[in-house]
Amino acid sequence: MNLQDIPYIIYAEETPNPSSVKFVANKLLLVSGASAEYLSVAEAAEAPIVKELFKFPFVKSIFIASNFITVTKRDSVEWEEIRDELRVFITEYLNKGKEIINKLPQKEVAKDSGFKETVTVNTQHASPSNDVENKIIEVLEQYIRPAVESDGGQITFKELKDGVVTVQMRGSCSGCPSSTMTLKAGIEALLKRLLPDDVKEVVSEAM
């Protein structure tokens, strides 16, 4: 049987963030390594499935990665009231062959020359400028990122400055009550142990 002939099956997984649920598909939704986060319908012009999901009044934000969609809800409803409704909607939408994302989100950034250029919103690590940053990215990829993605989120390296590592957290990790503990007791402790002369602290930049 051709992979395209296999119907989508979606199941819901809880995440450490009580406001977020991860809807996992049995097939890829985006090419491997790609991901996108949407905080409002205004950002979803090139993401048909996201535009449809934002029509549900209780949807606050959406994060899509390789084979899952993490939906963060508003506090006005409980997951017991909406989880099955969202799972059925996503399943039916995908099995109708409708578009998921036509183009990843983009934004304008200023360059040193003063001009602006349009770039794809960075959902990957910043390019390392030295061996230490290379090692930090390797640690995040090998030890941290798989666990974060299994919880419906994503972590990426932004910069290292004066011993402070700045990371960006998306999906269920964004605004999660336990993310600070994960950041300090998990990520920071590991990087300080593996790179004691280079890493003093790890902080998360708000998205």
N, C-alpha and C positions, 0 to 999 in steps of 0.2 A: 504493500500500500504506500502511495506517495505521502510524504509528511504533510503536505498541504491538505490532503483528504482527511486527516485525523482531526476530529472536532476539538475545539478548545474545552478544557475542563478547568474550572477555577475553584480553588478552595481558599478559605480565609484562615489566616494565622494571627494570633495575638502578638503584640510587640511589647517591649518594656515601657513604651509610652502608652498610657491608658487612652489617649485621644486618637491613636493611630492603629489601623489594622492593615495587614499586608495581604493582598489578594494575589495568590500565586497561580501562574498558568503552567500547563504541561508542555507549552512550546514557547519559543522566544517571541517577545513582543518588539524588542529593538535588537539591532546588531550587537554582538557581544562587546561589552565595554562602554556602550553608549548609555546615557541616562539624562533625565531632565526633571527639573522641579518647577512647579507652577503654584504661585501664591495667590493668583487671581485670574479670572476669566480673560482679563485684558492681555495677559501674557500668552494666551492659548490660541492665537490666530492660526497657527500652523499645526495645531494638535486637535483634530476633530474629536477624539475620545475624551479629551480633557474638557473641551467646551461642553460636551454633553453631561459629563460628571458634575460640572459646576452648576448645572441647572437644578441639582438637588440642593435645597437651601441650607442643608446641614453640612455641606462639604466646605472645609476651610482651606485645604491645600492638597496638592497631589504630587507624588514623586513616582516616576516610572523608570525602571531599570530593565535589565535583560529579560527576565521572565516574571516580573511582578509589578504590581501597582500598589503603592502605599497611599492610603487615603487618611487624612487627618480631619476629624470632625469638629464641629462647634460644640460648646459645652451644653447647649440647649437640649440635646438628645442623648440617649444611651445607645450603645452598640447593639444591644438586644433588639432594639426597635428598627434598626436600619441595616444590620450586617447582611442578612439574607437578601434584602431588596437590592443592595449594591452588587452582591455576588451574582445574582440572576441577571441584573442589567449588564454587567461586564461580560458575562458568558454569552448572552444573546447578541450583544453588540459585535463581539469578535467573530462569532459563528455566522454572522451575516456578511462577513468579509469587508466590513467597513474599515476606513483608514484609521490608523492609530496616531502616528505623528508624521507629518509631511517634511518638517524641517525642525531641527533642534533649535531651542531659543537662542536669540542673539541680542547683543547690546552694543552700544557705542562706548569705546574707551579712548581716553586721550593718550597720545604718544608724546614723547619728549620733544618732538618737533613742533608741538602745538596743534597738529592736525588730529582729527578723530578718525578711527576706523571701526568698522563693524566686525565683531568677532562672535563666534559661537560661545555662549555662556559656558564658562569653564566648569566641567564636572569631572575633570581629571586633575592629577597633581600638577602643580606649577613645575616648570622646567628647572631641574637642579643646577646650581651654579658652582658646586664644589663637591668633594667626596663625602663630606658630612651630610649634606642634603640628600645625596644619593643613598646613603645608608639609612637615613630617616625614612625615605620613601620605601626602601626595601623592607624595613621593619613593619611599616603600615600595611604594605601589600601582603606580607607573609603571615603576620600575626594578628593584625587588627581588622583590616578591611573585610575578610571573609565573615568574621563574627558579626560585624556591624551590618553587613548586607543581609545576613540571615535573620536579622531583627528588623528588616525593612528600611534600612537607612544607608547612608554612605558617608565616608570620611575621606577628605583629600587634604594633602599638604599644600599650604600657601607660601610660608616663608619661615626662615630662621634668622633671627636678629638678636644679637647680644645674648645668646643662650636661650632665647624664648622661641619656642616652636608654635606657630599659628596654624591651626587646622580649620577646615570648614566642614560642618556637619549638616546633612540634609535628610529629607524623608522623616522617618519616625524619630530620628535622633534630634531633630530640630525642636527645641522646646520640651524635650523629654525630661521629667523630673529626675531621672536616674542618670542623665547624660553627664552631669558634673562629676558624679562618683566614677563613672566609666572613664572620664577624661583624666581625672587625678589618680585614682587608685589603679587604673588599668594602663592607659596609654602613657601618661607621664611617668609612672613608676617603671614601666618597661624601657622607655627610651632613656631614662636617667641611669638605669642599670646597664644597658648595652652601650651607651655613649656618655659615660659619666663626666668626661672633660668638656663636652660640647653642649649638653642639654641641661638647662636649669629649671625650666618650666614649660608646660604646654597649655596653651589657651585656645579657646574656640571663638572664631569670629562669627558674629551674627550675620545671617543671610537676609 
